[in-house]
Amino acid sequence: MKKVLTCILCMAFCLSLFACGGPAEKPQDGPSLDTAAPSGEGGDYKFVLMAPLTGNNAQYGQSYQVAMNLLVDKYNENGGINGHKVVLEVYDDKADAKESVNIATRVAEDPSVLAVIGSQTSSCSMAAAPILQEKNILMISPQASHVDYTGIGDCIFRTQVTTAWENSETARFLVESLGAKKVAVIYSSDDWGVSMLDTMSASLQELGADVVAAETYIASETKDFTPLISKIKQAEPDVLFLASVYADAVQIIQQAEGLGLDVPYVGSNTLFKQEFLDVGGASVEGVMMCNTVQLNNQNEEYMWLEEAYKEKTGSFIDSYVTQSYDALHIALLAAEAGGTDRDAIKNYAANLTDFVGVSGTFSFDESRNPAKTVYIYEIQNGEIVEIDW
């Protein structure tokens, strides 16, 4: 009996020694958003597109997405960057500045993001920029043209010319080629629209002309423009200049023609869209617009993109396509040169000179703005045609 008891006690003692070996090691949790390893350290090179993919401005953001995916696919087919795959994360800000802030806040907490391309409007881009600047993340907007945008910080760039640059050339066209002395302006009541009015007014005054009527409206919401047009008609302008997205411009032109406003119609680069032709039809025949994109560009990459984009969408390429493509291309080149170092990526972009892009050859000035040629186009027989002036 004693022997049995002794055996039991020995077994219990051994089991207690085994149990005292400590608790089993806890499995390691996967990396959280805050502690994720930066891109390049065994991972993908991550870039972000922030743009409107739904809502009234969806066609612009969708152009970005198609163009940038073509570039990402092209890079990855050729081995990516430094042996790492290029990944494009896409966020829909619906052309809503509050959504842009939410997206920028989320992106800013991800240490693997190397650069952000977007957004499409000045309001959205300017809302997101301070958040990305604080985290030293390169941000290149393909379309933000408000003069104050890049002043937010040294990480903030654009591939679109400023409203001041664009309108200085457009105003010269209005005065020197159309002989305008009195110009009426209809503009959207957002940051971009106000900047367009201010810079157009200043440019015209320098040339001895004036804005004799300026009427504003809520983009994508106002449907009845007849009260605005009636006021403009009373001012007897030589030209009507439209600072509006293409869908609004079509309605303005159709209603203005219905009220007998018989003057030339000239728009900003926002009208340079296949959809403007499709929606406007015969009513937009003869409308003129400015743009920095050059049709019939013989640049090899431009011609490749033109064909690839048309195959994907059935549409011609415009500045929304070319400038988003160039914005991402610059970010990719910066990552090739600087790896995952955000300072190196930012500095590469800042020192970029004579970049041969599909939207033109340009360098960034000290304020991180590109200088580009402004071309004038006219809709002739349902097509956008460059005109001499």
Disulfide bonds with the S-S distance in Angstrom:
none
